[in-house]
Amino acid sequence: MSEMVYIWIKMFLAGFGLLFAIAIYAFTCIGRMKMFEKAGCEGWKAWIPVYRDYCLCEITMGKGWYCFFGLIPFLVPVMKVLYSIEVSLSYDAGPVFAVLYFFLPCIAELVLGFGSYSYLGAQDPEGQVRSILNSGKTKAEEYRQQKAQEKDTRQEKPEE
């Protein structure tokens, strides 16, 4: 084959890749648009690239400015996990859905938007972290009290 045929094949594949990327973006926006409408937000906000993440954070976490942490390169994986968990909690979808949202957000947003999932409201990630830390402190205190009681009972028991 000639050099010209290779060039035409490369152009065709590049065009096909561009169309595929546009289709994925469109499906994601349509799904997120329906998610926004379920949450009582305007659907057109799903089509604006950075603003859509701001709105998603506002809907799921209560504070939109959390989305700017996703712009810091080393925090992107952490924020993606947080987005997945918060979206699944806000739409009452469960932990398996959080995994789906982490790996395939395009499909997950379509399922959330067009599925029977209902919007429960914004979650409070700061409060969740606080409650986890407090429960850890509570459990540690309970453990210390239990060990102290065991020590007291051993001291009170006469040795045989």
DSSP file (Angstrom, degrees, kcal/mol; ACC not computed):
  #  RESIDUE AA STRUCTURE BP1 BP2  ACC     N-H-->O    O-->H-N    N-H-->O    O-->H-N    TCO  KAPPA ALPHA  PHI   PSI    X-CA   Y-CA   Z-CA
    1    1 A M              0   0    0      0, 0.0     2,-0.1     0, 0.0     0, 0.0   0.000 360.0 360.0 360.0 155.0    0.0    0.0    0.0
    2    2 A S     >  -     0   0    0      1,-0.1     4,-1.3     4,-0.0     3,-0.4  -0.340 360.0-108.1 -86.1 169.2    1.1    3.5   -0.6
    3    3 A E  H  > S+     0   0    0      1,-0.2     4,-1.8     2,-0.2     5,-0.1   0.832 116.6  61.4 -62.7 -34.2    1.9    6.2    1.9
    4    4 A M  H  > S+     0   0    0      1,-0.2     4,-2.1     2,-0.2    -1,-0.2   0.851  99.2  54.8 -65.6 -34.9   -1.4    8.0    1.1
    5    5 A V  H  > S+     0   0    0     -3,-0.4     4,-2.4     2,-0.2    -1,-0.2   0.914 106.8  51.0 -66.0 -42.0   -3.5    5.0    2.2
    6    6 A Y  H  X S+     0   0    0     -4,-1.3     4,-2.4     1,-0.2    -1,-0.2   0.888 109.1  51.3 -61.1 -39.6   -1.8    5.0    5.6
    7    7 A I  H  X S+     0   0    0     -4,-1.8     4,-2.3     2,-0.2    -1,-0.2   0.915 110.1  48.9 -64.5 -42.5   -2.5    8.7    6.0
    8    8 A W  H  X S+     0   0    0     -4,-2.1     4,-2.4     2,-0.2    -2,-0.2   0.889 110.8  50.5 -65.0 -39.4   -6.2    8.2    5.1
    9    9 A I  H  X S+     0   0    0     -4,-2.4     4,-2.5     2,-0.2    -2,-0.2   0.918 110.8  49.0 -64.2 -43.3   -6.5    5.3    7.6
   10   10 A K  H  X S+     0   0    0     -4,-2.4     4,-2.4     1,-0.2    -2,-0.2   0.902 111.5  49.3 -63.8 -40.7   -4.9    7.4   10.4
   11   11 A M  H  X S+     0   0    0     -4,-2.3     4,-2.4     2,-0.2    -1,-0.2   0.907 111.0  50.1 -65.1 -41.1   -7.3   10.3    9.6
   12   12 A F  H  X S+     0   0    0     -4,-2.4     4,-2.5     2,-0.2    -2,-0.2   0.930 112.4  46.7 -62.5 -45.6  -10.3    8.0    9.7
   13   13 A L  H  X S+     0   0    0     -4,-2.5     4,-2.4     2,-0.2    -2,-0.2   0.884 111.8  50.9 -65.8 -38.3   -9.2    6.5   13.0
   14   14 A A  H  X S+     0   0    0     -4,-2.4     4,-2.1     2,-0.2    -1,-0.2   0.923 112.1  47.1 -64.6 -43.3   -8.6    9.9   14.5
   15   15 A G  H  X S+     0   0    0     -4,-2.4     4,-2.3     2,-0.2    -2,-0.2   0.897 111.8  50.4 -64.1 -40.7  -12.0   11.1   13.4
   16   16 A F  H  X S+     0   0    0     -4,-2.5     4,-2.3     2,-0.2    -2,-0.2   0.899 110.0  50.6 -64.3 -40.6  -13.7    8.0   14.8
   17   17 A G  H  X S+     0   0    0     -4,-2.4     4,-2.3     2,-0.2    -2,-0.2   0.891 109.9  50.3 -63.6 -40.0  -11.9    8.5   18.1
   18   18 A L  H  X S+     0   0    0     -4,-2.1     4,-2.2     2,-0.2    -2,-0.2   0.916 111.1  48.1 -65.0 -43.4  -13.1   12.1   18.2
   19   19 A L  H  X S+     0   0    0     -4,-2.3     4,-2.2     1,-0.2    -2,-0.2   0.883 110.8  51.9 -63.6 -38.2  -16.7   11.0   17.5
   20   20 A F  H  X S+     0   0    0     -4,-2.3     4,-2.3     2,-0.2    -2,-0.2   0.913 109.9  48.6 -64.3 -43.2  -16.4    8.4   20.2
   21   21 A A  H  X S+     0   0    0     -4,-2.3     4,-2.3     1,-0.2    -2,-0.2   0.893 111.4  49.7 -64.7 -40.4  -15.2   10.9   22.8
   22   22 A I  H  X S+     0   0    0     -4,-2.2     4,-2.4     2,-0.2    -1,-0.2   0.893 110.2  51.0 -65.3 -39.5  -18.0   13.3   21.9
   23   23 A A  H  X S+     0   0    0     -4,-2.2     4,-2.6     2,-0.2    -2,-0.2   0.914 110.0  48.9 -64.9 -43.0  -20.5   10.5   22.2
   24   24 A I  H  X S+     0   0    0     -4,-2.3     4,-2.4     2,-0.2    -2,-0.2   0.924 112.1  49.3 -61.9 -44.0  -19.2    9.5   25.7
   25   25 A Y  H  X S+     0   0    0     -4,-2.3     4,-2.5     1,-0.2    -2,-0.2   0.911 111.3  49.6 -61.2 -42.5  -19.3   13.2   26.8
   26   26 A A  H  X S+     0   0    0     -4,-2.4     4,-2.4     2,-0.2    -2,-0.2   0.920 111.3  47.8 -64.7 -44.3  -22.9   13.5   25.5
   27   27 A F  H  X S+     0   0    0     -4,-2.6     4,-2.3     1,-0.2    -1,-0.2   0.902 112.6  49.7 -63.4 -40.3  -24.1   10.4   27.3
   28   28 A T  H  X S+     0   0    0     -4,-2.4     4,-2.6    -5,-0.2    -2,-0.2   0.917 111.8  48.0 -63.7 -43.3  -22.4   11.5   30.5
   29   29 A C  H  X S+     0   0    0     -4,-2.5     4,-2.3     2,-0.2    -2,-0.2   0.883 110.8  50.9 -66.2 -38.4  -24.0   15.0   30.3
   30   30 A I  H  X S+     0   0    0     -4,-2.4     4,-1.9     2,-0.2    -1,-0.2   0.932 112.7  46.2 -65.1 -44.5  -27.4   13.5   29.6
   31   31 A G  H  X S+     0   0    0     -4,-2.3     4,-1.9     1,-0.2    -2,-0.2   0.918 115.0  45.9 -63.2 -43.6  -27.1   11.2   32.6
   32   32 A R  H  X S+     0   0    0     -4,-2.6     4,-2.8     1,-0.2    -1,-0.2   0.837 107.6  58.7 -69.7 -31.9  -25.9   14.0   34.9
   33   33 A M  H  X S+     0   0    0     -4,-2.3     4,-2.1     2,-0.2    -1,-0.2   0.919 108.0  45.5 -61.7 -43.2  -28.6   16.3   33.6
   34   34 A K  H  X S+     0   0    0     -4,-1.9     4,-2.0     2,-0.2    -2,-0.2   0.870 111.2  53.3 -67.5 -36.5  -31.2   13.9   34.8
   35   35 A M  H  X S+     0   0    0     -4,-1.9     4,-1.5     2,-0.2    -2,-0.2   0.926 109.4  48.7 -61.9 -44.1  -29.4   13.5   38.1
   36   36 A F  H  <>S+     0   0    0     -4,-2.8     5,-3.0     1,-0.2     4,-0.4   0.899 109.3  52.4 -62.6 -40.9  -29.4   17.3   38.5
   37   37 A E  H ><5S+     0   0    0     -4,-2.1     3,-1.0     1,-0.2    -1,-0.2   0.874 106.8  52.9 -65.4 -36.1  -33.1   17.4   37.7
   38   38 A K  H 3<5S+     0   0    0     -4,-2.0    81,-0.2     1,-0.2    -1,-0.2   0.842 109.3  50.3 -64.3 -32.2  -33.8   14.8   40.4
   39   39 A A  T 3<5S-     0   0    0     -4,-1.5    -1,-0.2    -5,-0.1    -2,-0.2   0.462 122.6-106.6 -85.8  -1.2  -32.0   16.9   42.9
   40   40 A G  T < 5S+     0   0    0     -3,-1.0     2,-0.3    -4,-0.4    -3,-0.2   0.708  79.7 125.4  85.1  20.7  -34.0   20.0   41.9
   41   41 A C  S   <S-     0   0    0     -5,-3.0    -1,-0.3    -6,-0.1     2,-0.1  -0.746  71.3 -89.5-108.6 157.6  -31.2   21.7   40.0
   42   42 A E    >   -     0   0    0     -2,-0.3     3,-0.8     1,-0.1     4,-0.1  -0.446  29.8-141.0 -68.1 139.0  -31.3   23.0   36.4
   43   43 A G  G >  S+     0   0    0      1,-0.2     3,-1.7     2,-0.1     4,-0.2   0.751  92.1  71.7 -73.5 -25.5  -30.3   20.3   33.9
   44   44 A W  G >  S+     0   0    0      1,-0.3     3,-1.6     2,-0.2     4,-0.3   0.734  82.1  74.1 -65.4 -20.3  -28.3   22.7   31.6
   45   45 A K  G X  S+     0   0    0     -3,-0.8     3,-0.9     1,-0.3    -1,-0.3   0.709  82.0  70.7 -65.7 -18.5  -25.6   23.0   34.2
   46   46 A A  G <  S+     0   0    0     -3,-1.7    -1,-0.3     1,-0.2    -2,-0.2   0.662  90.8  59.7 -71.5 -15.8  -24.5   19.4   33.3
   47   47 A W  G <  S+     0   0    0     -3,-1.6    -1,-0.2    -4,-0.2    -2,-0.2   0.568  83.7  85.5 -92.0  -9.0  -23.1   20.6   30.0
   48   48 A I  S <> S-     0   0    0     -3,-0.9     4,-2.3    -4,-0.3     5,-0.2  -0.850  77.4-138.4 -97.9 116.8  -20.6   23.1   31.3
   49   49 A P  H  > S+     0   0    0      0, 0.0     4,-0.7     0, 0.0    -1,-0.1   0.817  90.5  21.0 -49.5 -58.3  -17.3   21.3   32.1
   50   50 A V  H  > S+     0   0    0      1,-0.2     4,-1.8     2,-0.2     3,-0.4   0.860 121.1  58.5 -83.0 -34.6  -16.0   22.7   35.4
   51   51 A Y  H  > S+     0   0    0      1,-0.2     4,-2.6     2,-0.2    -1,-0.2   0.822  99.0  60.1 -64.0 -31.4  -19.4   24.1   36.6
   52   52 A R  H  X S+     0   0    0     -4,-2.3     4,-2.1     2,-0.2    -1,-0.2   0.874 105.3  47.8 -65.6 -37.2  -20.9   20.6   36.4
   53   53 A D  H  X S+     0   0    0     -4,-0.7     4,-2.4    -3,-0.4    -1,-0.2   0.888 110.5  52.2 -69.2 -38.7  -18.4   19.3   39.0
   54   54 A Y  H  X S+     0   0    0     -4,-1.8     4,-2.1     1,-0.2    -2,-0.2   0.933 111.7  46.2 -59.4 -46.4  -19.1   22.3   41.2
   55   55 A C  H  X S+     0   0    0     -4,-2.6     4,-2.5     2,-0.2    -2,-0.2   0.878 110.2  53.3 -66.2 -37.9  -22.8   21.5   41.0
   56   56 A L  H  X S+     0   0    0     -4,-2.1     4,-2.7     2,-0.2     5,-0.3   0.917 110.5  47.1 -63.4 -42.5  -22.3   17.8   41.7
   57   57 A C  H  X>S+     0   0    0     -4,-2.4     4,-2.5     1,-0.2     5,-0.8   0.882 112.4  50.4 -64.8 -37.3  -20.3   18.6   44.8
   58   58 A E  H  X5S+     0   0    0     -4,-2.1     4,-0.6     3,-0.2    -2,-0.2   0.891 114.6  43.8 -67.3 -38.8  -22.9   21.1   45.9
   59   59 A I  H  <5S+     0   0    0     -4,-2.5    -2,-0.2    -5,-0.1    -1,-0.2   0.904 125.9  29.8 -72.7 -42.3  -25.7   18.5   45.4
   60   60 A T  H  <5S+     0   0    0     -4,-2.7    63,-3.5    -5,-0.2    -3,-0.2   0.834 134.1  24.3 -91.8 -33.8  -23.9   15.6   47.0
   61   61 A M  H  <5S-     0   0    0     -4,-2.5    -3,-0.2    -5,-0.3    -2,-0.1   0.558  94.6-123.2-110.9 -11.1  -21.6   17.1   49.6
   62   62 A G  S  <<S+     0   0    0     -5,-0.8     2,-0.5    -4,-0.6    -4,-0.2   0.195  89.6  77.5  89.9 -18.3  -23.4   20.4   50.4
   63   63 A K    >   -     0   0    0     -6,-0.7     3,-1.1     1,-0.1     4,-0.2  -0.970  59.2-164.3-130.1 116.6  -20.3   22.5   49.5
   64   64 A G  G >  S+     0   0    0     -2,-0.5     3,-1.9     1,-0.2     4,-0.2   0.769  81.5  73.1 -71.0 -26.5  -19.5   23.2   45.9
   65   65 A W  G >  S+     0   0    0      1,-0.3     3,-1.4     2,-0.2     4,-0.3   0.639  76.2  81.2 -68.6 -11.4  -16.0   24.4   46.5
   66   66 A Y  G X  S+     0   0    0     -3,-1.1     3,-1.5     1,-0.3     4,-0.5   0.778  78.3  71.6 -60.9 -24.3  -14.8   20.8   47.3
   67   67 A C  G X  S+     0   0    0     -3,-1.9     3,-1.2     1,-0.3    -1,-0.3   0.773  83.3  68.2 -64.8 -24.0  -14.6   20.3   43.6
   68   68 A F  G X  S+     0   0    0     -3,-1.4     3,-1.1     1,-0.3     4,-0.3   0.718  86.8  66.5 -71.4 -18.5  -11.5   22.5   43.4
   69   69 A F  G X  S+     0   0    0     -3,-1.5     3,-1.3    -4,-0.3    -1,-0.3   0.797  91.7  64.9 -65.7 -27.3   -9.6   19.8   45.3
   70   70 A G  G <  S+     0   0    0     -3,-1.2    -1,-0.2    -4,-0.5    -2,-0.2   0.595  91.5  63.5 -70.9 -10.4  -10.1   17.7   42.2
   71   71 A L  G <  S+     0   0    0     -3,-1.1    -1,-0.2    -4,-0.2    -2,-0.2   0.583  80.8  90.6 -88.4 -10.9   -7.9   20.1   40.2
   72   72 A I  S X> S-     0   0    0     -3,-1.3     3,-1.7    -4,-0.3     4,-0.7  -0.780  80.0-136.9 -86.1 120.2   -4.9   19.4   42.4
   73   73 A P  G >4 S+     0   0    0      0, 0.0     3,-1.0     0, 0.0    -1,-0.1   0.824  97.7  45.3 -52.8 -45.3   -3.1   16.5   40.6
   74   74 A F  G 34 S+     0   0    0      1,-0.2     4,-0.3     2,-0.1    -4,-0.1   0.628 112.2  54.1 -78.6  -9.0   -2.2   14.3   43.6
   75   75 A L  G <> S+     0   0    0     -3,-1.7     4,-2.8    -6,-0.2     5,-0.3   0.492  81.1  92.9 -96.2  -5.4   -5.7   14.7   45.1
   76   76 A V  H <X S+     0   0    0     -3,-1.0     4,-2.3    -4,-0.7     5,-0.2   0.920  86.5  46.0 -57.8 -48.3   -7.5   13.5   41.9
   77   77 A P  H  > S+     0   0    0      0, 0.0     4,-2.0     0, 0.0    -1,-0.2   0.900 113.9  49.7 -62.9 -37.3   -7.7    9.8   43.0
   78   78 A V  H  > S+     0   0    0     -4,-0.3     4,-2.4     1,-0.2    -2,-0.2   0.930 112.7  46.5 -65.1 -44.7   -8.9   10.8   46.5
   79   79 A M  H  X S+     0   0    0     -4,-2.8     4,-3.2     1,-0.2    -1,-0.2   0.858 108.8  55.3 -67.3 -34.5  -11.5   13.1   45.2
   80   80 A K  H  X S+     0   0    0     -4,-2.3     4,-2.2    -5,-0.3    -1,-0.2   0.910 110.0  46.0 -65.2 -40.6  -12.7   10.5   42.7
   81   81 A V  H  X S+     0   0    0     -4,-2.0     4,-2.4     2,-0.2    -2,-0.2   0.925 113.9  49.1 -64.5 -44.0  -13.2    8.0   45.5
   82   82 A L  H  X S+     0   0    0     -4,-2.4     4,-2.7     1,-0.2     5,-0.2   0.912 110.4  50.4 -63.0 -43.2  -15.0   10.7   47.6
   83   83 A Y  H  X S+     0   0    0     -4,-3.2     4,-2.8     1,-0.2     5,-0.3   0.936 110.4  50.7 -57.1 -46.9  -17.2   11.6   44.6
   84   84 A S  H  X S+     0   0    0     -4,-2.2     4,-2.0     1,-0.2    -2,-0.2   0.922 113.9  43.2 -60.2 -46.1  -18.2    8.0   44.1
   85   85 A I  H  X S+     0   0    0     -4,-2.4     4,-2.1     2,-0.2    -1,-0.2   0.932 115.9  47.2 -66.7 -45.6  -19.1    7.5   47.8
   86   86 A E  H  X S+     0   0    0     -4,-2.7     4,-2.6     2,-0.2    -2,-0.2   0.880 111.5  50.4 -67.7 -38.0  -21.0   10.7   48.2
   87   87 A V  H  X S+     0   0    0     -4,-2.8     4,-1.8    -5,-0.2    -1,-0.2   0.929 111.5  48.3 -64.9 -43.8  -23.0   10.3   44.9
   88   88 A S  H  <>S+     0   0    0     -4,-2.0     5,-3.3    -5,-0.3     6,-0.7   0.867 114.8  45.9 -66.6 -33.9  -24.0    6.7   45.9
   89   89 A L  H ><5S+     0   0    0     -4,-2.1     3,-1.0     3,-0.2    -2,-0.2   0.897 111.5  51.3 -71.7 -40.5  -25.0    8.0   49.4
   90   90 A S  H 3<5S+     0   0    0     -4,-2.6    30,-3.6     1,-0.3    31,-0.8   0.810 117.6  38.2 -68.4 -29.3  -26.9   11.0   48.1
   91   91 A Y  T 3<5S-     0   0    0     -4,-1.8    27,-0.3    28,-0.2    -1,-0.3   0.217 110.0-119.3-106.3  14.3  -28.9    8.9   45.7
   92   92 A D  T < 5 +     0   0    0     -3,-1.0    -3,-0.2    25,-0.1    26,-0.1   0.911  68.5 137.2  51.8  51.9  -29.3    5.9   48.1
   93   93 A A      < -     0   0    0     -5,-3.3     4,-0.3    -6,-0.1    -4,-0.2   0.731  51.5-128.5-103.9 -25.8  -27.5    3.6   45.7
   94   94 A G     >  -     0   0    0     -6,-0.7     4,-1.1     1,-0.1     3,-0.2  -0.206  32.2 -66.9 100.2 168.9  -25.2    1.5   47.9
   95   95 A P  H  > S+     0   0    0      0, 0.0     4,-1.5     0, 0.0    -1,-0.1   0.818 126.0  57.5 -69.5 -32.5  -21.5    0.6   48.0
   96   96 A V  H  > S+     0   0    0      1,-0.2     4,-2.0     2,-0.2    -2,-0.1   0.886 105.6  52.4 -65.2 -36.3  -21.5   -1.6   44.8
   97   97 A F  H  > S+     0   0    0     -4,-0.3     4,-2.8     1,-0.2    -1,-0.2   0.835 102.5  58.6 -67.8 -31.7  -22.8    1.4   42.9
   98   98 A A  H  X S+     0   0    0     -4,-1.1     4,-1.9     2,-0.2    -1,-0.2   0.891 106.2  48.9 -63.4 -38.5  -20.0    3.5   44.3
   99   99 A V  H  X S+     0   0    0     -4,-1.5     4,-2.1     2,-0.2     5,-0.3   0.913 111.4  49.4 -65.9 -42.7  -17.5    1.1   42.7
  100  100 A L  H  X S+     0   0    0     -4,-2.0     4,-3.2     1,-0.2     8,-0.3   0.917 111.1  49.9 -61.3 -42.8  -19.4    1.3   39.4
  101  101 A Y  H  < S+     0   0    0     -4,-2.8    -1,-0.2     1,-0.2    -2,-0.2   0.849 109.2  52.7 -65.4 -33.5  -19.3    5.1   39.6
  102  102 A F  H  < S+     0   0    0     -4,-1.9    -1,-0.2    -5,-0.2    -2,-0.2   0.931 121.8  28.4 -67.0 -45.2  -15.6    5.0   40.3
  103  103 A F  H  < S+     0   0    0     -4,-2.1    -2,-0.2     1,-0.2    -3,-0.2   0.839 136.6  21.9 -88.6 -35.0  -14.8    2.9   37.3
  104  104 A L     X  +     0   0    0     -4,-3.2     4,-2.4    -5,-0.3     3,-0.3  -0.577  62.5 162.6-133.9  71.0  -17.6    3.7   34.8
  105  105 A P  H  > S+     0   0    0      0, 0.0     4,-2.5     0, 0.0     5,-0.2   0.820  74.6  61.5 -63.5 -29.3  -19.1    7.1   35.7
  106  106 A C  H  > S+     0   0    0      2,-0.2     4,-1.4     1,-0.2     5,-0.1   0.948 111.4  37.4 -60.7 -48.7  -20.7    7.5   32.3
  107  107 A I  H  > S+     0   0    0     -3,-0.3     4,-2.4     2,-0.2    -1,-0.2   0.898 115.5  54.3 -70.0 -41.0  -22.8    4.4   32.8
  108  108 A A  H  X S+     0   0    0     -4,-2.4     4,-2.7    -8,-0.3    -2,-0.2   0.887 107.4  50.1 -62.9 -39.1  -23.4    5.1   36.4
  109  109 A E  H  X S+     0   0    0     -4,-2.5     4,-2.5     2,-0.2    -1,-0.2   0.869 110.2  50.3 -69.5 -34.9  -24.7    8.6   35.8
  110  110 A L  H  X S+     0   0    0     -4,-1.4     4,-2.6    -5,-0.2     5,-0.3   0.918 112.1  47.8 -65.2 -42.3  -27.1    7.3   33.1
  111  111 A V  H  X S+     0   0    0     -4,-2.4     4,-1.8     1,-0.2     6,-0.4   0.920 115.1  45.3 -65.0 -43.2  -28.4    4.6   35.6
  112  112 A L  H  < S+     0   0    0     -4,-2.7     5,-0.2    -5,-0.2    -2,-0.2   0.913 116.3  46.3 -65.1 -42.1  -28.8    7.2   38.3
  113  113 A G  H  < S+     0   0    0     -4,-2.5    -2,-0.2    -5,-0.2    -1,-0.2   0.911 126.4  25.8 -69.2 -43.2  -30.5    9.7   36.0
  114  114 A F  H  < S+     0   0    0     -4,-2.6    -1,-0.2    -5,-0.2    -2,-0.2   0.537 108.3  87.4-100.6  -7.7  -32.9    7.4   34.3
  115  115 A G  S  < S-     0   0    0     -4,-1.8    -3,-0.1    -5,-0.3    -4,-0.0  -0.048  92.7 -96.6 -82.0-172.5  -33.2    4.7   37.0
  116  116 A S  S    S+     0   0    0      2,-0.1     2,-0.2     0, 0.0    -4,-0.1   0.234  77.5 128.0 -92.3  13.8  -35.6    4.6   40.0
  117  117 A Y        -     0   0    0     -6,-0.4     2,-0.3    -5,-0.2   -25,-0.1  -0.483  48.1-147.0 -72.1 138.8  -33.0    6.0   42.5
  118  118 A S        -     0   0    0    -27,-0.3     2,-0.5    -2,-0.2   -79,-0.1  -0.810  16.7-112.3-109.1 150.6  -34.3    8.9   44.5
  119  119 A Y        -     0   0    0     -2,-0.3   -28,-0.2   -81,-0.2     3,-0.1  -0.676  27.9-176.9 -81.6 124.7  -32.3   11.9   45.7
  120  120 A L        -     0   0    0    -30,-3.6     2,-0.2    -2,-0.5    -1,-0.1   0.711  46.4 -98.8 -94.3 -24.2  -31.9   11.9   49.5
  121  121 A G        -     0   0    0    -31,-0.8    -1,-0.3   -62,-0.1     2,-0.1  -0.585  53.8 -39.2 124.9 170.1  -30.1   15.2   49.9
  122  122 A A        -     0   0    0     -2,-0.2   -61,-0.2   -64,-0.1   -62,-0.2  -0.399  54.5-138.5 -69.5 140.5  -26.5   16.4   50.4
  123  123 A Q        -     0   0    0    -63,-3.5    -1,-0.1    -2,-0.1   -37,-0.0  -0.463  11.8-125.8 -89.5 168.2  -24.3   14.4   52.7
  124  124 A D     >  +     0   0    0     -2,-0.2     4,-2.4     1,-0.2     5,-0.2  -0.827  24.9 179.7-118.8  90.4  -21.9   15.9   55.2
  125  125 A P  H  > S+     0   0    0      0, 0.0     4,-2.4     0, 0.0     5,-0.2   0.860  84.0  52.5 -62.8 -34.2  -18.4   14.5   54.6
  126  126 A E  H  > S+     0   0    0      1,-0.2     4,-2.5     2,-0.2     5,-0.1   0.922 111.2  46.9 -65.4 -42.1  -16.9   16.6   57.4
  127  127 A G  H  > S+     0   0    0      2,-0.2     4,-2.6     1,-0.2    -1,-0.2   0.866 110.4  53.4 -65.8 -36.2  -19.5   15.3   59.8
  128  128 A Q  H  X S+     0   0    0     -4,-2.4     4,-2.2     2,-0.2    -2,-0.2   0.928 110.9  45.6 -64.8 -44.1  -18.9   11.7   58.6
  129  129 A V  H  X S+     0   0    0     -4,-2.4     4,-2.6     2,-0.2    -2,-0.2   0.919 113.0  51.2 -63.8 -42.9  -15.2   12.0   59.2
  130  130 A R  H  X S+     0   0    0     -4,-2.5     4,-2.8     1,-0.2    -2,-0.2   0.913 110.9  47.9 -59.9 -43.4  -15.9   13.6   62.6
  131  131 A S  H  X S+     0   0    0     -4,-2.6     4,-2.6     2,-0.2    -1,-0.2   0.874 111.0  51.0 -68.2 -35.6  -18.3   10.7   63.6
  132  132 A I  H  X S+     0   0    0     -4,-2.2     4,-2.0     2,-0.2    -2,-0.2   0.936 113.2  45.2 -64.9 -45.1  -15.8    8.1   62.4
  133  133 A L  H  X S+     0   0    0     -4,-2.6     4,-2.2     2,-0.2    -2,-0.2   0.913 114.5  48.4 -64.5 -41.8  -13.0    9.7   64.5
  134  134 A N  H  X S+     0   0    0     -4,-2.8     4,-2.8     2,-0.2    -2,-0.2   0.886 109.9  51.5 -66.7 -37.8  -15.4   10.1   67.5
  135  135 A S  H  X S+     0   0    0     -4,-2.6     4,-2.7     2,-0.2    -1,-0.2   0.879 109.2  51.7 -66.8 -34.6  -16.5    6.5   67.2
  136  136 A G  H  X S+     0   0    0     -4,-2.0     4,-2.2     2,-0.2    -2,-0.2   0.909 111.2  46.9 -64.7 -41.3  -12.9    5.4   67.2
  137  137 A K  H  X S+     0   0    0     -4,-2.2     4,-2.4     2,-0.2    -2,-0.2   0.908 112.7  50.2 -65.0 -41.4  -12.2    7.5   70.3
  138  138 A T  H  X S+     0   0    0     -4,-2.8     4,-2.6     2,-0.2    -2,-0.2   0.925 111.4  47.5 -63.1 -45.0  -15.3    6.0   71.9
  139  139 A K  H  X S+     0   0    0     -4,-2.7     4,-2.3     1,-0.2    -1,-0.2   0.886 111.5  51.1 -64.9 -37.9  -14.3    2.4   71.1
  140  140 A A  H  X S+     0   0    0     -4,-2.2     4,-2.3     2,-0.2    -1,-0.2   0.909 111.1  48.0 -65.1 -41.1  -10.8    3.1   72.4
  141  141 A E  H  X S+     0   0    0     -4,-2.4     4,-2.4     2,-0.2    -2,-0.2   0.907 111.4  50.3 -65.5 -41.8  -12.2    4.5   75.7
  142  142 A E  H  X S+     0   0    0     -4,-2.6     4,-2.4     1,-0.2    -2,-0.2   0.903 110.4  50.4 -61.5 -40.4  -14.5    1.4   76.0
  143  143 A Y  H  X S+     0   0    0     -4,-2.3     4,-2.5     2,-0.2    -2,-0.2   0.914 110.0  49.6 -64.4 -43.1  -11.6   -0.9   75.4
  144  144 A R  H  X S+     0   0    0     -4,-2.3     4,-2.2     1,-0.2    -2,-0.2   0.910 111.9  48.3 -62.5 -41.8   -9.5    0.9   78.1
  145  145 A Q  H  X S+     0   0    0     -4,-2.4     4,-2.4     2,-0.2    -2,-0.2   0.898 111.0  50.8 -65.4 -40.1  -12.4    0.7   80.6
  146  146 A Q  H  X S+     0   0    0     -4,-2.4     4,-2.4     1,-0.2    -2,-0.2   0.919 111.1  47.7 -63.5 -44.1  -12.9   -3.0   79.8
  147  147 A K  H  X S+     0   0    0     -4,-2.5     4,-2.2     2,-0.2    -1,-0.2   0.880 111.2  51.3 -64.7 -38.1   -9.2   -3.7   80.3
  148  148 A A  H  X S+     0   0    0     -4,-2.2     4,-2.4     2,-0.2    -2,-0.2   0.900 110.3  49.1 -66.0 -40.4   -9.2   -1.8   83.6
  149  149 A Q  H  X S+     0   0    0     -4,-2.4     4,-2.7     2,-0.2    -2,-0.2   0.907 110.8  50.0 -64.9 -41.6  -12.2   -3.8   84.8
  150  150 A E  H  X S+     0   0    0     -4,-2.4     4,-2.0     1,-0.2    -2,-0.2   0.901 111.3  49.2 -62.4 -39.9  -10.5   -7.0   83.9
  151  151 A K  H  X S+     0   0    0     -4,-2.2     4,-1.9     2,-0.2    -2,-0.2   0.907 111.5  49.3 -65.7 -42.1   -7.4   -5.9   85.8
  152  152 A D  H  X S+     0   0    0     -4,-2.4     4,-2.2     1,-0.2    -2,-0.2   0.905 110.8  49.7 -64.1 -41.7   -9.5   -5.0   88.8
  153  153 A T  H  X S+     0   0    0     -4,-2.7     4,-1.7     1,-0.2    -1,-0.2   0.863 109.7  51.2 -67.5 -34.2  -11.3   -8.4   88.8
  154  154 A R  H  < S+     0   0    0     -4,-2.0    -1,-0.2    -5,-0.2    -2,-0.2   0.873 111.8  47.4 -68.4 -35.7   -8.0  -10.2   88.5
  155  155 A Q  H  < S+     0   0    0     -4,-1.9    -2,-0.2     1,-0.2    -1,-0.2   0.852 112.3  49.2 -73.7 -33.7   -6.7   -8.2   91.5
  156  156 A E  H  < S+     0   0    0     -4,-2.2    -2,-0.2    -5,-0.1    -1,-0.2   0.814  93.3  89.2 -74.2 -30.3   -9.9   -8.8   93.6
  157  157 A K  S  < S-     0   0    0     -4,-1.7     2,-0.2    -5,-0.2     3,-0.0  -0.492  81.3-127.4 -69.8 128.4   -9.9  -12.6   92.9
  158  158 A P        -     0   0    0      0, 0.0     2,-0.2     0, 0.0    -2,-0.1  -0.559  26.8-112.8 -75.2 143.0   -7.9  -14.5   95.4
  159  159 A E              0   0    0     -2,-0.2    -4,-0.0     1,-0.1    -5,-0.0  -0.548 360.0 360.0 -77.3 138.9   -5.3  -16.8   93.9
  160  160 A E              0   0    0     -2,-0.2    -1,-0.1    -3,-0.0    -3,-0.0   0.417 360.0 360.0 -94.6 360.0   -5.9  -20.5   94.4
